[in-house]
Amino acid sequence: MKFSRSAGVLLLLLVSFALPRPAVGHGFAGARFFPATLSTDDPFVNDELSLPTVSTIQTAEGRETTIAVEIAKRITPNFGIELTEEFIHLNPKHEQETSGFGNFELSAKYQFFTSVEQEAILSLGAEVEIGGTGQQRVDADSFSTWTPAFFFGKGFGDLPDTLSLLRPVALTGVLGVSIPSSVSTRSDDEIERHPDVLQYGFALEYSLIYLQEQVKDVGLRAPLDRLIPLVEFSFETPLNRGQSGETTGTINPGIIWSSKYVQVGVEAMIPINKHTGESVGVIGQVHFYLDDLFPRSLGRPLFGYR
Amino acid sequence: MQKPVIVFVVIVLSLMSPTARVQAHAFLVRAEPRVGSKVNKPPTELCVWFSETVQPGASSIKVFDASGKQVDKKDTHSDRTNRAVLCVSLIPAHTPGTYNVIWRVTSLDTHVTNGRFTFQTLQRTADPR
């Protein structure tokens, strides 16, 4: 009776995906609103558009500037997909500058746990960078890379009264492993090896929105009452093929301003070592809440909405 | 490079245009008594100002004293002149202490938001004779 058991599990999954849920959207867990972070993936599924995310940093090879567009769409209230494309401009130190599109990225995420009381979210997801869809002149890989990942978000609104001023703190994060579909490639008689890479990062936030709404009205008025100062930590560590342990990453202090329909964020990108970069970079993002802009069309899940 | 910039500007302007603007998630703007405040006299009414018009029938404000006893009159209603304001009447309280406010509102586009905050009263009300 293997079939009936598998069918039962499948049916259960389909029902859990398609169960009617009230409109929530955004990154809510109870009273907690999680903004979309700039450098680390969010733990929630949503209907949102990042247009654009611009970053620039000086690396050991030269300056790298990217302009990315990302759209996230909920299929059901708890399951969504994301599409990302990136335009890359490279200005190497000893070569001619060049630009072009990176590989197309497609990802899916399932938010399997949301706790209203604990302001917590847990999700599982997977991303594929589709090899050969970008341009080789900006080093787009000819092979695909898969990245399964675990996401979490936790607000600290459940702290006791004695620590009430820490209730606006929230932590979100991601842990994943990038697995290339090709372990090595050959170019000009040189073999380049492609390791599996541990991807991990988190964002520590202090929401002035939460402070004003839930803890204490300290008299902030617009636009200051919509600010969320944060620090993001984004790292990657190769795991094998002769490159294990060479961690690169950035620490990004910055600020997000969230309004009704759009949020704007900017962060400094501080390299953690010379492998990552030689000077402080910057990343900025304009991010639209499609669930608020188009609540009856583009901004709602395709299925399971009531 | 000009063409992508023009396309970008057009998309951003269309997203931010008045025709695209509808209702959004309702956030708390302010409350009276104020969030986390200390007031001398126990209030007879608590009001919350939201960023959006809310549906009073699908929204509620509940107020509890420190012992967990509900001290509102369960009559959450919107302000006649401002549909983004919800108020609830309070049972005259005699005990100084901390009061917990729990709100849950549905905006016109059916987005649900909720939250909680506290305020404190410092003095007893005069005994009504």
Interface residues (C-beta under 8 A of the other chain):
Chain A: P22 A23 V24 G25 H26 F28 G30 A31 F33 L49 L51 P52 V116 S164 I209 Q212 E213 Q214 V215 K216 D217 K260 Y261 V262 V286 F288 Y289 D291 D292 L293 F294 P295 R296
Chain B: F8 I11 V12 L15 M16 A20 R21 V22 Q23 A24 H25 F27 L28 R30 A31 R34 V35 G36 S37 S51 E52 D109 T110 H111 V112 T113 N114 G115 R116 F117
